[in-house]
């Protein structure tokens, strides 16, 4: 079993409460909803259309510290595939929690952060309401990003 520090959608009911020193949450990673990636996802609106937007997610950036959970993960490769906009990094030395072993977390990749910057510059960076509702207990709503009602479509 691997240990992962979750701070957003990976901050479940359960796991071991923890604090990660040196980071804070930010809305600054995005996927390009126009791109089809087998095994990944995209989003559609109520009409079933795929809007030309950059869907924005939480990330960690330098800061004083962030609360979350350390959880056991059985398959890191599967989690890596899910977290395509992020790089998995070792944060063992920065985690305050009563756990033993190496602890990983996911930080926005350069490409994921670049997509967000592109979307923000174009005015097409958005947050999906369902994702926001999932993380609202751990993160404040994004300031200046539209929140849209979109439906997630998972690809085989």
C-alpha positions as CSV (number, residue, x, y, z in Angstrom):
1,X,0.0,0.0,0.0
2,X,1.2,3.5,-0.8
3,X,0.4,6.7,1.1
4,X,-1.0,9.8,-0.6
5,X,-1.7,13.2,0.9
6,X,-5.1,14.4,-0.5
7,X,-6.1,18.0,-0.4
8,X,-9.0,18.3,-2.8
9,X,-11.0,15.5,-4.5
10,X,-8.5,13.1,-2.8
11,X,-9.5,14.4,0.6
12,X,-12.1,11.8,1.5
13,X,-14.2,11.1,4.6
14,X,-11.6,8.8,6.1
15,X,-7.8,8.6,6.0
16,X,-5.6,10.2,8.6
17,X,-5.9,13.9,9.1
18,X,-2.6,15.6,8.2
19,X,-1.0,18.9,7.6
20,X,1.4,19.5,4.7
21,X,3.9,22.2,5.5
22,X,5.0,24.7,2.9
23,X,2.0,24.6,0.6
24,X,-1.5,26.1,0.1
25,X,-4.4,25.4,-2.2
26,X,-4.8,27.3,-5.5
27,X,-7.1,27.0,-8.5
28,X,-4.4,26.9,-11.2
29,X,-4.4,23.5,-13.1
30,X,-6.6,22.8,-16.1
31,X,-7.5,20.3,-18.7
32,X,-8.4,21.4,-22.3
33,X,-11.9,20.1,-22.8
34,X,-11.5,20.2,-26.6
35,X,-8.8,17.4,-26.4
36,X,-9.8,13.7,-26.4
37,X,-7.5,11.5,-24.3
38,X,-8.3,7.8,-24.3
39,X,-8.9,6.6,-20.7
40,X,-9.5,10.1,-19.5
41,X,-12.5,12.4,-19.5
42,X,-14.2,15.5,-20.9
43,X,-17.3,17.5,-20.0
44,X,-20.6,18.3,-21.8
45,X,-23.3,20.9,-21.2
46,X,-27.0,20.3,-20.8
47,X,-27.4,20.1,-24.6
48,X,-24.8,17.4,-24.7
49,X,-22.3,19.7,-26.4
50,X,-18.6,19.8,-25.5
51,X,-17.8,23.5,-24.6
52,X,-14.4,24.9,-25.7
53,X,-13.2,25.6,-22.1
54,X,-10.3,24.8,-19.8
55,X,-11.7,22.9,-16.8
56,X,-9.8,24.1,-13.7
57,X,-8.9,22.1,-10.7
58,X,-7.1,22.6,-7.3
59,X,-3.4,22.5,-7.0
60,X,-0.8,23.2,-4.3
61,X,1.6,26.2,-4.5
62,X,4.1,27.5,-1.9
63,X,2.4,28.7,1.3
64,X,2.3,28.2,5.1
65,X,0.6,24.9,5.2
66,X,-2.5,23.0,4.1
67,X,-4.7,20.5,5.9
68,X,-5.8,17.3,4.2
69,X,-5.7,13.6,4.7
70,X,-3.1,10.8,4.2
71,X,-4.8,7.8,2.7
72,X,-3.8,4.4,1.6
73,X,-3.8,3.7,-2.1
74,X,-3.5,0.3,-3.6
75,X,-2.6,1.2,-7.1
76,X,-0.4,4.3,-7.7
77,X,-0.2,3.7,-11.4
78,X,-4.0,3.9,-11.7
79,X,-4.0,7.1,-9.6
80,X,-1.2,8.5,-11.7
81,X,-3.4,7.9,-14.8
82,X,-6.4,9.6,-13.1
83,X,-4.2,12.6,-12.1
84,X,-3.0,13.4,-15.6
85,X,-2.7,17.1,-15.0
86,X,-0.3,16.5,-12.0
87,X,3.1,15.1,-11.1
88,X,3.4,12.8,-8.2
89,X,6.0,14.0,-5.7
90,X,7.4,12.7,-2.4
91,X,6.3,15.0,0.5
92,X,7.2,12.6,3.3
93,X,9.5,15.1,5.1
94,X,6.8,17.9,5.0
95,X,3.8,15.9,6.3
96,X,2.7,16.2,9.9
97,X,0.6,13.0,10.5
98,X,0.7,9.9,12.6
99,X,1.7,7.6,9.7
100,X,4.8,5.6,8.8
101,X,6.2,5.3,5.3
102,X,6.7,7.4,2.2
103,X,3.9,9.9,1.5
104,X,3.2,11.2,-2.0
105,X,1.0,14.1,-3.2
106,X,0.1,15.5,-6.6
107,X,1.3,18.9,-7.7
108,X,0.2,20.6,-10.9
109,X,2.4,19.7,-13.9
110,X,3.9,22.4,-16.0
111,X,1.5,21.5,-18.8
112,X,-1.5,21.5,-16.5
113,X,-0.6,24.9,-15.1
114,X,0.1,26.2,-18.6
115,X,-3.3,25.1,-19.8
116,X,-4.8,27.1,-16.9
117,X,-2.8,30.2,-17.8
118,X,-4.0,29.8,-21.4
119,X,-7.6,29.5,-20.4
120,X,-7.4,32.4,-18.0
121,X,-5.8,34.6,-20.7
122,X,-8.6,33.6,-23.2
123,X,-11.3,34.0,-20.6
124,X,-12.3,30.3,-21.0
125,X,-11.0,28.9,-17.7
126,X,-14.0,27.5,-15.7
127,X,-14.8,25.3,-12.7
128,X,-17.3,22.5,-12.9
129,X,-20.0,22.9,-10.2
130,X,-19.9,19.2,-9.3
131,X,-16.1,19.3,-8.6
132,X,-16.5,22.5,-6.6
133,X,-19.2,20.9,-4.5
134,X,-16.9,18.0,-3.9
135,X,-14.0,20.2,-2.6
136,X,-16.0,23.0,-1.0
137,X,-15.4,21.8,2.5
138,X,-11.6,22.0,2.0
139,X,-11.3,24.9,-0.5
140,X,-12.9,28.2,-1.1
141,X,-14.7,28.8,-4.4
142,X,-12.4,30.3,-7.0
143,X,-12.5,34.1,-7.2
144,X,-13.0,35.2,-10.8
145,X,-13.7,31.9,-12.5
146,X,-17.1,31.0,-13.8
147,X,-18.8,27.9,-12.3
148,X,-20.6,25.8,-14.9
149,X,-23.0,22.9,-14.7
150,X,-21.2,20.4,-16.9
151,X,-21.5,16.6,-16.9
152,X,-18.3,14.5,-16.8
153,X,-17.9,11.8,-19.5
154,X,-15.3,9.1,-18.8
155,X,-13.6,7.6,-21.8
156,X,-12.6,3.9,-22.0
